Amino acid sequence: MKIAVIGAGAMGSIYGGRLSLHNDVCLIDTNAEVVGWLNENGLRLEENGEDVLFRPKAMTDSSSFGRADLVILFVKALFSRAALSSNRHLIGPDTYLLTLQNGSGHEDILGEFADQEHIIIGTTEDQGTVLGMGHIRHGGVGNTNLGMLVPDNKGILETLKETFDSCGFHVKLHDNIQQLIWNKLFTNVSLSALTGILQVRMGFIAGNEHADAMARRLIHEAVEVAHAMGLTADEEELIAQVEATSKRTPEGITSICADLANGRRTEVDTISGSVVRAAKKYNVEAPCHEFLVHMVHAMEEKGLGQL
């Protein structure tokens, strides 16, 4: 397949590198230094304690690559629309768009560039860490979960499974991919934005009665929205899971917490914001999530620690 991977961070590099084993792959990134390094030195993935060298193409300007069979989006969600807009030439009538980004609701932006029959959403259980320029640790190998929101009449999911599996991934196909995405989302919407606005580590949530009460309320609202969407969600089980996660990783720092602490924009719109959008679509109230989204954006704009 002819595959374009937008975003040469840890996860984009892992997928772009491995897929280049048996496919024509282009890694696209706005960082010219990274692109130059990859073209000159290749991409090193540390896997099982050993470095493996891959040589996908790398570009800042992908116009010479032509139309792709598959475009995989691996930028932070707040840059998705800009990334797709500047690489619109990659997308033809037969091109499929795939997102494995954190959070939910990415299909809304992808839908501006392709019809529903050409949009694939999912999650990845693989993990990656940038060790240096063009050097990525590939750890926590797990499933790549894929699905569509409409019937897969052309069998693209099976094709992608064969393509990805032949390059060392483990693809699982799902008839109800939204259920899987929301199963992961429940923990994020009750911990990520909350630890962000409080600027605390994950263990604080389960250890403080006020923070715990807030997390429970956020879970309750998310469950109500999920039920309106036709998804299954057991509120008490989810509360127990979130509490266990908080206690199991007490020193953990969520992405929203880290981004706010470092003065960066966050992905709150595809985490807590996805609950807000779904709530409005299905006429469910989610005031706590709506408040949290506004709070995070206000913190982004004021700059943490400024009076």
N, C-alpha and C positions, 0 to 999 in steps of 0.2 A: 504493500500500500504506500501511497504518497501521503506522508503525515507531517503536519506542522504543529509544533508544540510552542505555544506562546507563554513565555516566562521561563527563564533559565535559572530559577532558584533551585532549592534542594529537590523538591518533588518533580518539577519540570525536567530537571537534569536526569533524575532516575528513570523516568518514563521515556524521555527522549533518547537517553543513552542506550537503554536496553532494547527499545523498539528499533534502533538503528541496526541491530544484528541482522534482521531480515527484511527491512523496509527502507524506503527513501525518506529520511527524516531530516527536518530542518528545525533547529532550536532558534527561537526568535526572542530577542531581548533588547531593551533600550540602552543597556550598559555596554558601550562600545569596547571597554577594556575587557570585560568578560567574553564578549563575542570574539575579539581578537585572540585572546588566550586559547579559547576552545579550538579555533581554526588552526592555530599554530602548534598547540601542544596536545590537543585531544581532551577528552573528559575522563577523569579517573573516578571510579566508584569503588569505595572500600566495602567489600562484601565478605563476610565471614573472616575478617581479619586480613584479607588480601586485597590489593588494588588491581582492578580490571580496567583496561583502557578501551574506550569507545571513541568513535570518530563521526558523530553526526555533523551535518553542516550547521553552521551558526551564522546568523544574520541580524543586523539591526533593521535593514530594509529588505523585506521579503518579497518585493515585487518581481524579482527574477525567478522566484521559485515556482510561480504559476499557481493554478488552482490545485487544491489539495483534495484527496479523498476524505481525509479526516483532519479536523482542527481540534486540538486539545487545549483547553484554557487552564493555565496554572498561574495566573497572576492573582494578587489580592483582589477580592470581589469588588472593592470600590473602584478598581481600574478596569473592570471587565469591558464596559461599553467603549472606553477610549481605545483599549487594546484591539477589540474587534473592528472598530471603525478604521483604525490606521492600517489594519491588515485585511480590509474588506476584499481586496483583490484575490485573496486565497480561497474565497467562498464562491463556488459555482452552484448551479441547480442540483447537482448530485453530491455536493459536499455535506458531510455530517459534522455537527458540532458536538463536542463532548466536554462536560465539566465534571471535575472531581474535586471541586473547591469545597471548603468548609461552609457549613450553613445550609440554607434552603432558599428556594425561590429564584435560583440563577436562571431557570428556564424563561423567566420574564424578559431578561435582557437578551438571552440567546434568541428569543422569538422575534427580536427586531432585525435579525440577520438571516434567519432560516425558518422554514415552516416546521410545524410540530413533528412531521414525519422524518425530519432530519436532525432532531435534537435528542441527545442521549444524556441522561444525568446519572450520577452515581456517587459512590464514596470509595476512598482507598484506606486500607488498614496498614499500608506500608508507611514507614517513617524515614525521614532523611534529615541529615545535619550537614551544613556547609563547614568543611574543615579548612578550606583555603580556596584560592582561585582555581576553578575547574576541578575541585577535589571534594567529593561528597561521600559521606558515610550512609550506606543503605542498610538500615536496621529495622527491626520490628516488622519483618515481612508478613503480610497477611493477604486477605482477599481484596480484589478489585471488584466492587459490586456495581453492576450496570443494569439499567432499565430504561424504559421509555414511557411517556405519558399517553401514547396512542398505540394501537396494535402495530407490531413490527412485521408489516406485510412483505417487506423485501428481505427479511432474514439478516439484517445487518448485525444484530447482536451476536448471532452464532459466528458470523465472519470475524467480528472483533474478538470474540473469545478465542478462536483458533489463532488469530494474529498475535494477541497478547500472550497467550499461554506458550506459544512457540518461542517467545523471547524471555521466558522465565517468570511471568506473572501467573497469578492464580485468579481467574475470573469466575465470578458467580453471577448468573443472570436471574433477575427478579421480575415477577409479574407485577408486583406492587412496590416499586422502588421508593415511592414517597413514604411508605411505612418505615422502611429502613432508615431513610434520611431523618425522619422525625424521631425515631428511636434514639438516634445520636444527638439530635437537636435538643431534646429535653434537658440533658445535662448542661449543654452550652448555655441555653437561655436562662437557666436558674443559677449558674455559677459565673459565667464569663462577664456579663455586664455588671453583675452585682459586685464581684470582686474588683471590677474596674472602677466603679464610682466610689467604693469604699477604700480603694488602694490597699488591699489586703491579700494575703496568700490564701489558698483554697481552704486550709484547715480552719480559718476563722469562721467560716459560714456555719459549719456544724457545731462549733464551740461557743457561739454567741447566740443567745436566745432571740435577740432582735433580728440578727441576720438570718437565722434559721427560719423565723416567721416570714420574712420577706421572700426567702427562697421557696417556701411552701406555697405562698400566694402566687408566685410566678409559675410554679408547676401547675397549680390549679387552673390558671387561665389558659396555659398552653394545652392542657388536657381537654378543656372545653372546646378549644379551637380544633384540636385533632379529631374529636368526636364529630364535630360539625362537618369535617372533611371526609368522614367515613372511615377514619383510621381507628385502630384499637389503642387504648392507653389506660393502664391501671394506675390511678393517682397514688395510692399507698405504696405500690411497688416502686414507682418512680421516685417518690420521696425517700424511700429506703436506699435506692441506688445512688441518688445524689449525695445523701448523707455519708454513705460508704465511700464514695469517691473523695469527698472532702476529707474524711478521716484517713483514708489510705494514702493520700498525697498531700499532707498538711503543708509542705513547703512549696507546693506547685503554684506556678504563676500563670494565669490565663493570658491569652493573646491580647484581649482588650485591656486588661490591667497593665501589661507590659507596654502596649502601644501608648496608652495615656501617660504612663510614667515617663516615656521617652519623647513626648510631644508629637507623636505620629497620629495620623488618622486611623480609625479602627474599621473593622468589618461588622460593626453592630447592625447595619442595615440588612445583612443576610443572616444574622443570628436572631437577636430579639426583634429586629425590624420585620423579619419574615413572619413572625407570629402576628404582628400588628397588621400587616397586609392581608394575611389569610383571615384574620378576625373580621376585617372590614368586608372582605369578599363574601364571607358566610354569615354576616350580621351577628357576630358574637362580640361581647364586650371584653377588652383586654387593656384596661386603663393603666395597670402597673407596668406592663411592657411598654406602652406608649410613653409613659413618664420616663422610664429608664432610657429609652432611645433618645428622647430630647435631652436628658441629663448628660448622656455620653457625648452627644454632639456639642452641647454647651461647654463641656470640659475640653473638648478638642479645640474649640474656638477661643477659649479664654487663656489656655496654657496653664498646665498644672502648677500650683504653687504661687501664682501671681495674685496680688491683692488689688 
